[in-house]
């Protein structure tokens, strides 16, 4: 499981949504080959908009990226430049410092196929996340669930940015490929995000 590269995206997502325009949500057809219902209070930042604004990630002027390591920024930039990322973000009820968001991508991976494999994944993830994010990361949930009739790995853990929590579904699309949906919110908004994120993922229609 190539979790380190995937999870680096979380730390810059809330900054990216401030750099580009977006489309009103609703019934949305993803470029990753599925349909999804997105609450009207959310906006969709499409793959084309993300790619168009990818260069802003590498802007060295100003302090908009704070202490985000250059190598982390480069990994995110490469994914964004390739148009391999879609983002939904909540246009109401977010703080000035963090925008509650959902990002979508695919990764070459297979989900755990046994309880033993799942236990192994859950055991190594806290250390992997802590290394990637540069601070201790705790995992609250790491379990297999069923989502739209397919097996899915569900995670809930400390967000890359202090004061946030991340929820994630990894859904097996086909052998060797998973669809990854990652939602992050400031902790005061977590209960709200839990409900809205579950509503979104339950509406997924694979093509």
C-alpha positions as CSV (number, residue, x, y, z in Angstrom):
1,X,0.0,0.0,0.0
2,X,1.5,3.3,-1.1
3,X,0.0,5.4,1.6
4,X,2.8,7.9,2.1
5,X,2.5,9.5,-1.3
6,X,-1.3,9.6,-1.1
7,X,-1.6,11.2,2.3
8,X,0.8,14.0,1.5
9,X,-2.0,15.6,-0.5
10,X,-4.1,16.4,2.6
11,X,-1.7,19.0,4.0
12,X,-2.1,21.3,0.9
13,X,-5.7,20.7,-0.2
14,X,-7.2,23.5,1.9
15,X,-4.6,26.0,0.4
16,X,-5.3,24.9,-3.2
17,X,-9.1,25.5,-3.0
18,X,-8.3,29.2,-2.3
19,X,-6.3,29.5,-5.6
20,X,-8.9,28.3,-8.1
21,X,-12.5,28.6,-9.2
22,X,-15.1,25.9,-8.7
23,X,-18.4,24.5,-9.9
24,X,-21.5,24.2,-7.8
25,X,-22.0,20.7,-6.6
26,X,-25.1,18.4,-6.9
27,X,-25.1,15.3,-9.1
28,X,-21.5,15.1,-10.2
29,X,-19.8,12.9,-12.7
30,X,-16.2,12.3,-11.7
31,X,-13.3,12.1,-14.2
32,X,-12.4,8.9,-12.3
33,X,-15.4,7.0,-13.8
34,X,-18.2,7.3,-11.2
35,X,-21.2,9.5,-10.3
36,X,-21.7,10.9,-6.9
37,X,-24.3,13.2,-5.1
38,X,-22.6,16.1,-3.4
39,X,-24.6,18.4,-1.0
40,X,-25.3,21.8,-2.4
41,X,-23.3,23.5,0.4
42,X,-20.2,21.9,-1.2
43,X,-18.3,23.1,-4.3
44,X,-16.4,21.0,-6.8
45,X,-12.9,21.8,-7.9
46,X,-12.5,19.8,-11.1
47,X,-9.5,18.1,-12.4
48,X,-9.0,20.7,-15.1
49,X,-9.2,23.5,-12.6
50,X,-6.7,21.8,-10.3
51,X,-4.3,21.2,-13.2
52,X,-4.6,24.8,-14.4
53,X,-3.6,26.1,-11.0
54,X,-0.9,23.5,-10.2
55,X,2.0,25.9,-10.7
56,X,0.9,27.9,-7.6
57,X,2.0,25.0,-5.5
58,X,5.6,25.7,-6.4
59,X,5.4,29.5,-5.9
60,X,8.3,30.3,-3.6
61,X,7.1,33.9,-2.9
62,X,5.2,34.8,0.2
63,X,4.4,32.4,3.1
64,X,1.1,30.9,2.0
65,X,2.6,27.4,2.4
66,X,4.1,28.0,5.8
67,X,6.5,25.2,6.8
68,X,5.3,22.6,4.3
69,X,8.5,20.8,3.2
70,X,9.6,21.3,-0.4
71,X,9.7,17.5,-1.0
72,X,6.0,17.2,0.1
73,X,5.0,20.1,-2.0
74,X,6.7,18.5,-5.0
75,X,4.8,15.2,-4.6
76,X,1.5,17.0,-4.5
77,X,2.5,19.3,-7.4
78,X,3.2,16.2,-9.6
79,X,-0.2,14.7,-8.9
80,X,-2.0,18.0,-9.4
81,X,-0.1,18.8,-12.6
82,X,-1.1,15.4,-14.0
83,X,-4.8,16.1,-13.3
84,X,-4.9,13.1,-11.0
85,X,-6.9,14.8,-8.2
86,X,-10.4,16.1,-7.6
87,X,-11.5,18.2,-4.7
88,X,-14.8,19.1,-3.1
89,X,-14.8,21.8,-0.4
90,X,-17.4,23.2,1.9
91,X,-18.2,26.8,1.1
92,X,-19.9,27.5,4.4
93,X,-19.0,26.9,8.1
94,X,-15.3,26.6,7.7
95,X,-12.6,28.6,9.5
96,X,-10.3,31.1,8.0
97,X,-7.3,28.9,8.5
98,X,-8.8,25.6,7.2
99,X,-11.4,24.6,4.6
100,X,-13.2,21.3,5.2
101,X,-12.6,19.2,2.1
102,X,-12.9,15.9,0.3
103,X,-10.2,14.8,-2.2
104,X,-10.5,12.0,-4.7
105,X,-7.8,10.0,-6.4
106,X,-6.8,6.5,-7.4
107,X,-3.8,4.5,-6.4
108,X,-2.3,1.2,-7.5
109,X,-3.1,-1.1,-4.6
110,X,-5.1,-4.0,-3.4
111,X,-7.1,-4.0,-0.1
112,X,-6.3,-6.4,2.7
113,X,-7.7,-9.8,1.8
114,X,-7.7,-11.3,5.3
115,X,-7.9,-10.3,9.0
116,X,-4.1,-11.0,9.2
117,X,-3.4,-8.6,6.4
118,X,-5.7,-5.9,7.8
119,X,-4.0,-6.2,11.2
120,X,-0.6,-5.7,9.5
121,X,-1.8,-2.6,7.7
122,X,-3.4,-1.1,10.8
123,X,-0.2,-1.7,12.8
124,X,2.2,0.1,10.4
125,X,0.0,3.1,9.4
126,X,0.5,5.2,12.6
127,X,4.3,5.1,12.1
128,X,4.0,5.8,8.4
129,X,1.7,8.7,8.9
130,X,3.8,10.1,11.7
131,X,6.9,10.0,9.4
132,X,5.1,11.6,6.5
133,X,3.4,14.4,8.5
134,X,6.4,15.0,10.8
135,X,4.5,14.6,14.1
136,X,2.8,11.8,16.1
137,X,-0.4,10.7,14.3
138,X,-3.0,8.6,16.1
139,X,-5.5,6.3,14.3
140,X,-8.9,6.0,15.8
141,X,-10.4,3.5,13.3
142,X,-8.9,1.1,10.8
143,X,-11.4,-1.5,9.6
144,X,-12.9,-3.2,6.6
145,X,-16.4,-2.1,5.6
146,X,-18.8,-2.7,2.7
147,X,-19.5,0.4,0.5
148,X,-21.9,0.2,-2.4
149,X,-21.6,-3.6,-2.4
150,X,-17.8,-3.6,-2.5
151,X,-15.1,-4.1,0.1
152,X,-13.6,-0.9,1.4
153,X,-10.9,0.0,3.9
154,X,-12.0,2.7,6.3
155,X,-9.6,4.9,8.3
156,X,-10.1,7.7,10.8
157,X,-7.0,9.5,12.0
158,X,-5.4,12.7,13.1
159,X,-5.1,15.1,10.1
160,X,-1.9,16.3,8.6
161,X,-2.6,19.8,9.9
162,X,-2.9,20.0,13.7
163,X,-6.5,20.4,14.9
164,X,-8.0,18.4,12.0
165,X,-9.3,14.9,11.6
166,X,-9.2,12.8,8.4
167,X,-11.7,10.2,7.3
168,X,-10.9,7.9,4.4
169,X,-12.4,5.2,2.3
170,X,-10.3,3.0,0.0
171,X,-12.6,1.3,-2.4
172,X,-11.5,-1.6,-4.6
173,X,-12.3,-0.7,-8.2
174,X,-10.5,-3.6,-10.0
175,X,-7.5,-5.8,-9.3
176,X,-4.5,-3.6,-8.5
177,X,-6.4,-0.3,-8.3
178,X,-8.3,1.4,-5.5
179,X,-10.4,4.6,-5.5
180,X,-9.4,6.7,-2.5
181,X,-11.8,9.3,-1.0
182,X,-10.3,11.4,1.8
183,X,-12.3,13.9,3.9
184,X,-10.7,16.3,6.4
185,X,-12.3,18.8,8.7
186,X,-11.4,21.0,11.6
187,X,-12.2,19.0,14.8
188,X,-15.2,21.3,15.7
189,X,-16.8,20.3,12.4
190,X,-16.1,16.6,12.6
191,X,-19.6,15.5,13.5
192,X,-21.0,17.4,10.6
193,X,-18.4,16.0,8.2
194,X,-19.1,12.5,9.3
195,X,-22.7,12.7,8.2
196,X,-22.1,14.5,5.0
197,X,-19.2,12.3,3.9
198,X,-21.2,9.1,4.6
199,X,-24.0,10.6,2.5
200,X,-21.6,11.3,-0.3
201,X,-19.9,7.9,-0.4
202,X,-23.2,6.0,-0.1
203,X,-24.4,7.7,-3.3
204,X,-21.4,6.6,-5.5
205,X,-22.5,5.0,-8.8
206,X,-19.6,3.2,-10.5
207,X,-19.6,3.1,-14.3
